[in-house]
Amino acid sequence: MMRIDIIAVVPGILDGPLNQSIVQRAQDKGIAGIHVHSLRDYTEDKYKSVDDYAYGGEAGMVIKIGPVFKVLEKLQKERDYDEIIYVTPDGKPFNQQTANRLSTLENIIILCGHYKGIDQRIRDHLVTLELSIGDYVLSAGELAAAVITDAVVRLIPGVLNDETSALTDSFQDHLLAPPVYTRPEVFRDWKVPPVLLSGNQKEIEQWRLEQSMQKTKANRPDLWKKTEEGTNPETT
Ligand code: ADE
């Protein structure tokens, strides 16, 4: 069973995303265990605050090192962790490749940021990996932690019913996924592409590949460049 410990400032944000659908099913099946810890439970401050003013007069509050150290120390006494991840907009871009790698690990911690950030000494001495989920700033790191947890957990073998379905996701081969259709065959005058009704599996696969390539070129020229450079097994 893979274990994910999430250290949160506002744990309530995680209630919805992690207790529903596929991530909940993974927990029910005993494939993943997700444990949320409230940073506020580890503060020694009488007002239970986990943040303080920044040195140097920078505007905004900073998460203190004390409570983070305490919760990490407690968890690390209980088991070894493969990665201690801090989610932050100035981290390395999180992508499908990283999701694949994380899904093979046993124990990971995700530390959520808030306010102006966390004391740099936490990042220098305690964190092993810093990840950003995109070039925009969220007010709560918990949202980024939920995104990463979802992307990782669905890849653990046995979580998705049809095991092959994760293999045909967008990004697994540097291509975006092709379009999909379901009944009815005609809605108003909008038709399902005839090739999908042809029963010719070879032609269908060819069509899907062409659609994927077109979509990748149009929406993600950066990904398409990688495909053209020959790192994509589908097209080489
Ligand atoms: N916290 C705030 N914004 C974030 C982002 N884009 N990625 C990861 N963590 C964040």
Residues whose N, C-alpha, C, O or C-beta is under 5 A from the ligand:
A	BS01	ADE	V87 T88 P89 L131 S132 I133 G134 Y136 V137 L138 A140 G141 A144
